[in-house]
């Protein structure tokens, strides 16, 4: 362990000696140009900089290395990437005997492992691996498959020399373990993939040496040749453009691919069940849902039906980890299934059941949104929060007394604040809002205000009825409805008598103006009752 730490320090210190010289030259040029010195990351002591770099994850290390040539050279040190290689793949990297750098090895294996891990939803890689069945894929892809213990392909049928080269197993060992041999086809041998993996592991002695063999083969050069001619090694490097292009495509489309696979590739009974839960009490276009799972299906539209699936589609769950994110989505809809079963077991009407379900899910999302963005959320956590939210929703329903009032208060800020916090203060605000709404309604429908109701313009009359919602969009503008809406909004949310008197004054003013206008046009006409 001490020897490993010494190699760390020796290599990084060597790079930092170059970095220090470079930063000194840059600093002198900056002082000559600007007359003053600016302190930056290159001015940190070598020891502090080493500690910073050793704590960076691979993505952060790449970002630091992309800032300038000096940091690129330092951030490409084998000492840094050897650690990440072992942490990510569980295999030590043999710097001395491997023909490519630890950074390049990490990059290639990371791309391959990411693609292979998501083979089930990656059609591009499926075409590469399955297109030649029953024959094996191209040797480039077979070479990567050597690293995998389980491969979803038929038995390998290749010439002995190819198997010997790709897996690094001696011919004598192969012929001693061969399952099927065909002399007429040029010494073609047949093996199961898992058997070849076991033979390679036994022959090389460790999984680390299997990795080393594959990486050396992919670099298309023997370590001895690298020492003789670096130029020759550079010119004979294989082309990994296809792997890089497939990884780039996967990086851009991974959330859409995994979501599509999860939504449409469930076993038959679970598929129907998932569809029912996904669309349960959800407003949706039947025209867009009718082709569920078909080639014309609008996947983006389906993802937009739920907050959590919309977030996953945009890569906002689990810090952008597509695998953890889709597990969170799966756990969420598992909770939805339990919630639907619980609600349907109650003796509730359709409207109440739908409203409880919708508001409960809204509360669950509001409470767990930040947690879902950071990490995996399990089914138990979802269900625990859902039960609390359902209790609060039912309390709000009891406060509203009836469904009309319930729909009216759902847009209030106090409604969501109570759902999130459970603070009874917000419930009191909801009750106060309904009480003040009733005060305005009762005043407007008093017997002595009959003439006001008859004369009030049709666009103002509904604003004074109890069951009318006043949206925030209606508060803007200079029109009379906008002015009355603003004063009503202030009274309903503050409860100050001053605003109630302003509402009454504004209504009476409008009624009197209508009366004057009516009398000027028809002096002898009678007033017709207003029909709401």
N, C-alpha and C positions, 0 to 999 in steps of 0.2 A: 504494500500500500504506500509506504514511504517512497519507494522507487517510482511509483506511478505519479505521486504528487511532485517529485523532483522533475520528471519529464514534462509535466504540465508547466512548471515554472520556467524550465530551461527554454522550451519552445516559445512560450509567450514573451519571456524577457528578451529573446532574440528578436522577435518581431517588434517589441516596444523600443528596442534600441534604434531600429529604423524609423519607427513612428516618432520618437523624440527628436531625431535629427530633422525629419521632415517638418514637424510642427514648429521647430525652432526657426527653420528657414522661412516658413510661411509667416510666422510671427514677426520676424525681422522685416519682411516685405510689407506686412500690414502696417508696422510702425513707421516705415519710411513713407508710405503712401498717405496714411491718415494722421500721423503724428501722435497716435495713442494706441494702447494695446487693449484688445478685447479678450476676456477670459471665456474659454469654451471647453468642450468635453476633452479636447486634446491636451488641455493644460492640467488635467487631473494627474495625480501621481500614478505610477505604474501599478502599485499594489491595489489602489482603489479601483482602477480601471479593470484589473484582472477579476476582482471580486464582482464587479458589475456584470462583466461578460459571462462569468460562470453561472450567474443566476438567471440569465435570459433563456427563454424557451426558444426553440428553433425558428419560429416565425419572427420573433423580436430580433434574434441574432441576424437573420437575413435582412431585416429592415435597417438595422444599424450599419451592416456592411454595404448597403446600397447608397449610403450618403456620400462617400468619397472613396478615392482609390486607396488611401492609407488605411481607412477602417475596413475596406473590403479585404485587404491583405491580412489584417489582424484577425478579422472575424472568420476567415477561411482556415484557420489553424486546425490541424488534425486533433490537437488536444481538446479543443472545444467540441468538435463534432463526434469524436469517439465516445464521449459521455452521452450525447444525445442518441447516438446509434444504439448503445446498449440499453438505455432507458426506454426507447421507443419499441425496439424489437426483441429485447431480452437476450441479445447475443453480443458478446464482446467483439470489437472490431480489431483485426490483426493488421496494424498499420505497416509493420515491417514486411509482411509477405503479400499484402494485397496490392494489385497493380494500379488502383485508383485511390484518390484521396478519400478521407472519411466523409468530407462534405458531399462529394459526388456520389459516394456509395449510399449515404443517407438519402439523398435526393431521389436516386433511382429506386431504391427499395421502398421508400415512402410512397412514391407514385404507384408502383406496382401493387403494394399491399392495399392501398386505398381502393384501387380499381377492382382488385380481386375480391376484397371484402364485400363490395357492393355489386358483385357480378349478377345477382338476381334481378337488378333493375337497370343494368347497363347493357343496352342492346348492341352498342358498338363493340364492346369486348366479347359479348356472346357470339357475334358474327365471326370474330377472329378465332375463337376457340372451338366453335361448334360447326363451322361451315364445311369442314372436310370430313366430318364423321361418315364412316367408321375409321377413317385415317386420322392421325394426330394433326394438330395445327402446325403452322410454320415453326421452324426450329427456334426462332427468336422467342416465341411465346412458350414453347416447350421448356426452354432454358429457365424462364422465370417460374414455370410450374414445378420445377425441381425443388423449389423452396417450400412447397405446400404439401402437407401430409395427406389432406383430403382433396381430391380433384374430381369434379362431377363429369368425368369423361369416360368413354369405354376403355378397355384395356389398351395398353401401348403396343403397337406393332411397328417396330423399327429395326433396321439392320443393327447388328451387334456393334459395329464401329460407331454408329450414331449414339447408341445408348452409352457406350463407353465414354464418348466425348462429352455428352450432355450431363451425365450423372457423375462422371469421374470414377466409375467402377471398373476394375480390371476385367479383361475378357474371361479369364479363368473363373472368376467368381460368378460372372453372368451365366456362363455355360453350365456351371454347377447348380445354379438355382433356376434355370430357365423352365417355364411352364409349357411352352410350345415352340417348336423350332421347325422352320420350313426351308429345306436346302434349295428347293426350286426357285425360291424368291430371294436368293442372295443372302442366305443366313439370316432371315427375318426372325426376330425373337418376339415373344408375347409376354408381357408382364402387366400386373395390376399396378396402378400408380402408387398405392400405399405400400406395396411390396418393394418397389424401386426406392421409395423414400426410406424405408427401413434399411435396405441394403446400402444406400448411400451413407446413411447415418452410421451404420456399423463399419463401413469401409473407411470413411474419413475420420471417424473417432469422435466427432462432436458436431453439433449443429453449426457452431461457429465456422468450422472448416468447410461445411457444405456451403454456407454463405460466401466464404472466401472463394471457393471453386466457381460458384455461379458468377460472382462479380468479376473474377479474372476472365472467365469465358466471355462475359458481356463486354469487357474491355478489349477482347480479341488480341491479347498479348500476354506473354509469359513474363513474370516478374524479372527474370534474368535479362530478357530482351529490353526491358525498360531501363535497366542500368547501362546497357550498352549504347542505346540510342533513344534518347527522349524524343527526338524529331520523328523517328520511325513510329514510336508509340502513338504520338499525336496524330499522325496521318492515317493510322490503321484503326482508330477508334470507331466502333460501330455507330450507326445512325439511330439515335433514340427519338427521332422526330415524331414517329407514330405514337410512341408511348406518351411523349410530352403533349401531343395534340389531343389524345384521348383523355389525359388527365386535365388539360385545360377545359375541354368540353364538359367533363364531369364536374369540375369546380364551378362552372357557370350554371349547370342544370341540375345539380345534385338534389336540391330541395324539391324541385318539381318531379324528378324521377322517383325519389323515394316516396313522396306523397302519393303519386299515381299508383305505384306498386302496392302501397299499403291499402289504398282505398278500393282497388279493383281486383287484387290478386289473392283475396282471402279464399279459404275453402268454401264450397257452395253454401252450406247452412250458415256459416259465419258471415258470408258475403251478403246474404239477404238480411240478416240481423243488423249488420253494420249499416246498410243502406237505410233501413227503417229508423234506426237510432239517429243517424246523421240528418235525416229530413224531418224527424219528429217535431211537430208544432213549429216548424221553421217556414217562414215566408220564402217561397222560391218560385221560379218560373217552371211550370210543367213542361213547356216546350224545350227548355234546356236540360231538364232532368230525364226526359223520356229516353234519350240515347245514353243512359248511364253505362259507362264502361266501354262504349263504342268508339270508333275512330273519329266520329264527329262530336264527341262529348267535350264540352267546354270545362276543362279542368280548373282553369283560373276562376271561373264563376263559382264552381263548387267550393273551392278553397275560400272564397269570400263570404260564404254563408255563416262562418263561425269566426270569432275573434282569434281563437288559438290557431286555427288552420291558416288564417290570413297571415298571422305572425310567422308561422313556420314557413310558408311559401316565400316570404321575404327574408328568411334567414335570421329571424330575431329571437329564436328560442335556443337555450343552452349554449349561449355564446357562439352561435353559428355552427355548432356540432350537429350535423345532419342526423347521425345515428341516435344520439341522446335525445334530440328534439323530436324525432318521430316516436320514440318510446313515451315521451311526455304526452304527445297527441293521443297515442293508443290508451294510455292510462286515463286521460281526460274522458274519452268516449266510453271507457269501461265504467267510469263514475256516472256518466249520462245514462247508461243502461240501468244501473242500480237506482238512479233517481226516477226514471220513468216508471220502473216497476213499483217503487214506493208510492208515487203519486196516483197511479192507476188503481192502487189498492185502497185509496180513500174514496169516500162517498161524496165526491165533488163533481160539479158540472164541468162541461168542456171548457168554458171560458176561464173559470178559476184554475183548472188544472194547467191550461196553457200558460196563463199569466204567472202562476207560481213557478213553473218550469223555466220560463224565459228570464224572470227576475232573479231566480236562484243562480242560473248560469252566468248572468251579468255580474252578480256579486262575487261569485267564485273567480271570475276573470279579473275583476278589479282588485281583489285581495291577493291573488297569486301571480299577477302579471310580472312583477319584478323578479319574483322567485323563479318563474318559468324562464325568464330571460337569462338567468345565471346558471341554473343547474337542472337536473332531472327531478321531476315531481312525481311521486308514486301515487298509485290508486288510493291508498289509505289516506294520504294527505288531502287529495281532492275530495274524498267522501267526507272527511272530518269537517272541512270548510263548508261543503255543500249542506250538511245538516244544520250548521249554525246559520247559514244564509237563508235556508228554507224556513227556519223558525222566525227570523226577522221579517221575512216577506209576509208570513202569515200574520204577524203582529201588525204590520202596515195595512194588511187587508181588513183586519178587525177595526183598526182606527178609521179607515175610510168608510166603514159601515156597508157600502154597497159597491157594485162593480163600476158604476158611472163615476163615483168619487175616486175610486181606486185608479182608474185610467187618467183622471184629471190630475192627480198628485204625482204621477210617475215621472213627470218632467221637472219636478221641483228639485233644487239642489239638496234640500234636507232629506229627500227620499234616499238618494244614493249615499249621503253622508251617514245616515242611520244604518243602512245596509252594511257599510264598510266598518263602522265603529261600534254600532250597537248602543251608542250614547242616547239616553232617554231625552236629552235636551232637544235633539233633532226631531224626535217624535212629538214633543210638545209644539215645536214650530209647525209641523204638519197639521196638528189639531187646530192650532191658531189660524192657519191659512184657511182651513175649511170653515171655521167659525166666522171669519171676516168675509169670506165669500157668501155665506148665508146672510150676513148683515146687509150687504149690498143688494142681494136678491130680494130680501124681505122689504127693504125700504122702497125699491123700485116697484114692487107689486102691491104697495099699500093702496087702499081705496082712494085716498085723496090724490094719488099720483096717476089716476086713470088718464087724465088729459095729457100727462107727460108721455105715457106709453103710446097714446094715439098720435101724438105729434112728432115723436122722436124719429129721425131718419132711420131707414132700414139697416144701414151699415153700423149704426151705434147700438141698436136695440139688443142684438145677440150678446154684446160685450157685458151686459148687466145681468144676463141669465146665469143661474148657478152652475150649470154643467158646461159652460163654455170655457175652453182653454185659451189662455192668452200667451201666445208664443213670443219668444224674444225677437223674432223677425218683424213682428207687427209693432214694435216699439219705436221704430225709426221713421222719420219723416215729419212733415208739417201738417199733414191732413188731420181732420178732426178725429177720426178713429185712432190714429197714432197718438194724438194728445191724450184722449181718454184712456187708451191702453196704458200709457206711461203712468198716469196718476193712479189708475187702478192697481198697477203692478207695485207701485210704491206703498200703497195702503195695505195690500194683501201680504206683503213681505215684511213690513215694519210694524203695522198695527197702530200707527199714530193717527189720532182723531183728525188732525189737521188735513191729512190726505183724504180722509173720508168726506170731510166738508168740501174739499176741492172737487171730489167726484160729483157730489150732489150739485154744487154750483155750476159745474161744466154741463151736466145733464140738463138742468133747468134752463141754462143759457141757450143751449141748442134747441130745446123745445120751444122757448119763447121766440127764437129767431125763425123757427119753422112756422109758428103761429102768425107772426108778422108777415112773412112771405106769403102764406096761404091767404090771409085776409086781403093783401094788396092785389092778389090775382083774382080772387073770387069773393067779393065783399058779402054776398048773400048766401054763400054756400055753407053747409053744415060740416062738422068734423066727422070723418069716417074712422071707425075704430081700426087700430093697427092689427094686422094679422101677422103673427110670428111665423 
